[in-house]
Amino acid sequence: MANQQEKITQTRRGKFTSNLRNNFLTGLAVIIPVFITTYLIWSTIGLIDSWVLPLIPQRYAIDKVVGIDIKGVGVIIFLLFTILIGSITKGYFGRTILRSAESLVDRMPVVRSIYNGIKQIAETVFNQSNNSFERACLVEYPRKGIWAVAFVSTKTKGEVTNKIGKEKSLYSIFLPTTPNPTSGFLLFLPEKDIIFLDMSVEDAAKLVISAGLVTPKEIEKLKKQSSKKQLS
């Protein structure tokens, strides 16, 4: 009888400890993303303020005018300044100045390489056109029988198509690395070697970044539908 009572007590303690641990891990899963996101946003605001506010004359400083040191004023000034520069650059006068400045930069060997590289990256990241990946796909890489998630950029054109053969329907495929999808490989593949996926580009990107841990919503829907059919 005493042994049974002791076993019951130990079981209750084990359940209590297990629940306590699960609650702690669940709390961490909620707190850590919120904390890191808030910290990064707050740090970014502070960094921009530290760059912008020193450029403002002291008599126009917000803490002098209002009497309170308000965080984020530098961010607002930076956004307004960026919008102003973008508006000016769109006009004829702004484009003329920009072309003149770029022609001057092109005459400087080292500066030219740095500027053009940064400009190309910025245009790629902030491009507002529809030049995004068309859809997600599967390709056999690095060898036959091993499949990798990739993204269809566009149909291949120009010299690459002419050299490989116009009779082949080629696609430009970007094969990202995990967990950093900003680096990867550019492949030119015929359509017959590509399996197009129904999942969205965003879901495929989540799949790549999470190293397969995050399952796309489409797959979850298919699983639910198949389970309902099995039950019925």
C-alpha positions as CSV (number, residue, x, y, z in Angstrom):
1,M,0.0,0.0,0.0
2,A,2.8,2.4,0.9
3,N,4.7,1.5,-2.3
4,Q,1.6,2.3,-4.4
5,Q,1.1,5.6,-2.6
6,E,4.8,6.4,-3.2
7,K,4.5,5.6,-6.9
8,I,1.4,7.8,-7.2
9,T,3.3,10.7,-5.6
10,Q,6.3,10.2,-7.9
11,T,4.0,10.1,-10.9
12,R,2.3,13.3,-9.8
13,R,5.7,15.0,-9.3
14,G,6.9,13.8,-12.7
15,K,3.7,15.2,-14.4
16,F,4.1,18.5,-12.5
17,T,7.8,18.7,-13.5
18,S,6.9,17.8,-17.1
19,N,4.1,20.4,-17.3
20,L,6.4,23.0,-15.7
21,R,9.1,22.3,-18.3
22,N,6.6,22.4,-21.2
23,N,5.2,25.7,-20.0
24,F,8.6,27.1,-19.7
25,L,9.6,26.1,-23.2
26,T,6.3,27.4,-24.6
27,G,6.9,30.7,-22.8
28,L,10.4,30.9,-24.3
29,A,9.0,30.2,-27.8
30,V,6.7,33.2,-27.4
31,I,9.1,35.6,-25.5
32,I,12.3,35.1,-27.6
33,P,10.9,36.1,-31.0
34,V,9.1,39.1,-29.5
35,F,12.2,40.2,-27.5
36,I,14.6,39.8,-30.5
37,T,12.2,41.6,-32.9
38,T,11.7,44.5,-30.4
39,Y,15.5,44.7,-29.7
40,L,16.4,44.8,-33.4
41,I,13.8,47.5,-34.2
42,W,14.9,49.6,-31.2
43,S,18.5,49.2,-32.1
44,T,17.9,50.1,-35.7
45,I,16.0,53.2,-34.7
46,G,18.8,54.2,-32.3
47,L,21.4,53.6,-35.1
48,I,19.6,55.8,-37.6
49,D,19.1,58.5,-35.0
50,S,22.8,58.4,-34.2
51,W,23.6,59.0,-37.9
52,V,20.9,61.6,-38.7
53,L,20.6,63.8,-35.6
54,P,24.2,64.9,-35.5
55,L,23.7,66.5,-38.9
56,I,20.9,68.7,-37.7
57,P,22.0,72.1,-36.3
58,Q,21.7,72.3,-32.5
59,R,19.1,75.2,-32.6
60,Y,16.8,73.0,-34.6
61,A,17.3,69.8,-32.5
62,I,14.1,68.3,-31.3
63,D,15.2,68.1,-27.7
64,K,15.9,71.8,-27.8
65,V,12.6,72.8,-29.4
66,V,10.3,70.4,-27.5
67,G,12.4,70.0,-24.4
68,I,12.1,66.2,-24.6
69,D,14.5,63.7,-26.2
70,I,12.1,61.7,-28.5
71,K,13.5,58.5,-30.0
72,G,12.8,57.9,-33.6
73,V,12.9,61.5,-34.9
74,G,16.0,60.7,-36.9
75,V,14.1,57.8,-38.6
76,I,11.3,60.2,-39.6
77,I,13.8,62.8,-41.0
78,F,15.6,60.0,-42.9
79,L,12.3,58.7,-44.4
80,L,11.3,62.3,-45.5
81,F,14.7,62.9,-46.9
82,T,14.7,59.6,-48.8
83,I,11.2,60.4,-50.3
84,L,12.4,63.9,-51.3
85,I,15.5,62.4,-53.0
86,G,13.4,59.8,-54.8
87,S,11.0,62.5,-56.0
88,I,13.8,64.7,-57.3
89,T,15.6,61.8,-59.0
90,K,12.4,60.9,-61.0
91,G,12.4,64.3,-62.6
92,Y,14.6,65.5,-65.5
93,F,16.7,67.8,-63.4
94,G,17.4,65.0,-60.9
95,R,18.2,62.4,-63.5
96,T,20.7,64.8,-65.2
97,I,22.5,65.4,-61.9
98,L,22.6,61.7,-61.2
99,R,24.0,60.8,-64.7
100,S,26.7,63.5,-64.3
101,A,27.6,62.2,-60.9
102,E,27.7,58.6,-62.1
103,S,29.9,59.5,-65.1
104,L,32.3,61.2,-62.7
105,V,32.3,58.0,-60.5
106,D,33.0,55.9,-63.6
107,R,36.3,57.6,-64.1
108,M,37.5,56.5,-60.6
109,P,38.8,52.8,-60.9
110,V,38.3,51.6,-57.3
111,V,35.3,53.8,-56.4
112,R,33.6,52.8,-59.7
113,S,33.7,49.1,-58.8
114,I,32.4,49.6,-55.2
115,Y,29.6,52.0,-56.3
116,N,28.4,49.9,-59.2
117,G,28.3,46.8,-57.0
118,I,26.4,48.5,-54.2
119,K,24.0,50.1,-56.8
120,Q,23.3,46.8,-58.4
121,I,22.5,45.2,-55.1
122,A,20.3,48.1,-54.1
123,E,18.4,48.0,-57.4
124,T,17.9,44.3,-57.0
125,V,16.6,44.5,-53.4
126,F,14.4,47.6,-53.8
127,N,13.2,47.0,-57.4
128,Q,9.5,47.8,-57.5
129,S,8.8,46.1,-60.8
130,N,7.4,42.6,-61.2
131,N,10.8,41.0,-61.6
132,S,10.3,38.4,-58.9
133,F,10.4,34.6,-59.0
134,E,7.6,33.2,-61.1
135,R,7.0,30.0,-59.1
136,A,8.7,27.3,-57.0
137,C,10.0,24.0,-58.5
138,L,12.0,20.9,-57.8
139,V,15.2,20.0,-59.7
140,E,17.6,17.1,-59.4
141,Y,20.7,18.5,-57.7
142,P,23.6,17.7,-57.1
143,R,22.9,14.4,-58.9
144,K,20.1,12.3,-60.2
145,G,17.8,11.0,-57.5
146,I,18.4,13.9,-55.1
147,W,15.8,16.7,-55.4
148,A,16.2,20.3,-54.3
149,V,13.7,23.2,-54.0
150,A,14.4,25.9,-56.4
151,F,12.8,29.0,-57.9
152,V,11.9,29.8,-61.6
153,S,13.3,33.2,-62.5
154,T,12.2,33.4,-66.1
155,K,12.5,31.7,-69.5
156,T,16.1,31.8,-70.6
157,K,16.9,34.2,-73.5
158,G,19.8,35.6,-75.4
159,E,23.2,34.0,-75.9
160,V,22.7,31.2,-73.4
161,T,19.6,29.9,-75.4
162,N,21.4,30.3,-78.7
163,K,24.5,28.4,-77.5
164,I,22.6,25.5,-75.9
165,G,20.0,25.2,-78.6
166,K,16.9,27.1,-79.5
167,E,14.8,23.9,-79.9
168,K,15.0,23.4,-76.1
169,S,12.6,25.2,-73.8
170,L,15.1,26.5,-71.2
171,Y,14.3,28.1,-67.8
172,S,16.6,30.1,-65.6
173,I,16.5,28.5,-62.2
174,F,17.8,29.9,-58.9
175,L,18.8,27.2,-56.5
176,P,19.1,28.7,-53.0
177,T,21.3,27.5,-50.1
178,T,19.9,26.6,-46.7
179,P,19.4,28.4,-44.4
180,N,20.6,31.5,-46.2
181,P,18.5,31.8,-49.4
182,T,20.3,35.0,-50.6
183,S,23.2,32.8,-51.9
184,G,22.9,29.9,-54.3
185,F,23.4,28.8,-57.9
186,L,22.0,29.9,-61.2
187,L,21.0,26.9,-63.4
188,F,19.7,26.7,-67.0
189,L,17.5,23.6,-67.3
190,P,15.1,22.3,-69.9
191,E,11.5,22.2,-69.0
192,K,11.5,18.3,-68.9
193,D,14.0,18.3,-66.0
194,I,11.8,20.6,-63.8
195,I,8.9,19.7,-61.6
196,F,6.7,22.8,-61.0
197,L,5.2,23.0,-57.5
198,D,1.8,24.2,-56.5
199,M,3.0,25.9,-53.4
200,S,3.6,29.6,-53.4
201,V,7.1,31.1,-53.7
202,E,6.7,32.4,-50.1
203,D,5.9,28.9,-48.7
204,A,8.8,27.4,-50.7
205,A,11.1,30.1,-49.2
206,K,9.9,29.2,-45.7
207,L,10.7,25.6,-46.5
208,V,14.2,26.4,-47.5
209,I,15.0,28.8,-44.7
210,S,13.7,26.5,-42.0
211,A,15.7,23.5,-43.5
212,G,12.4,21.6,-44.0
213,L,11.0,22.2,-40.5
214,V,8.2,24.6,-41.6
215,T,5.6,22.7,-43.7
216,P,3.8,24.9,-46.3
217,K,0.1,25.5,-45.9
218,E,-0.7,23.7,-49.1
219,I,0.8,20.5,-47.8
220,E,-1.1,20.8,-44.6
221,K,-4.4,21.3,-46.5
222,L,-3.6,18.2,-48.6
223,K,-2.9,16.2,-45.5
224,K,-6.2,17.3,-43.9
225,Q,-8.1,16.5,-47.0
226,S,-6.6,13.0,-47.3
227,S,-7.2,12.3,-43.7
228,K,-10.9,13.4,-44.0
229,K,-11.2,11.0,-47.0
230,Q,-9.7,8.2,-45.1
231,L,-12.1,8.8,-42.1
232,S,-15.1,8.9,-44.5
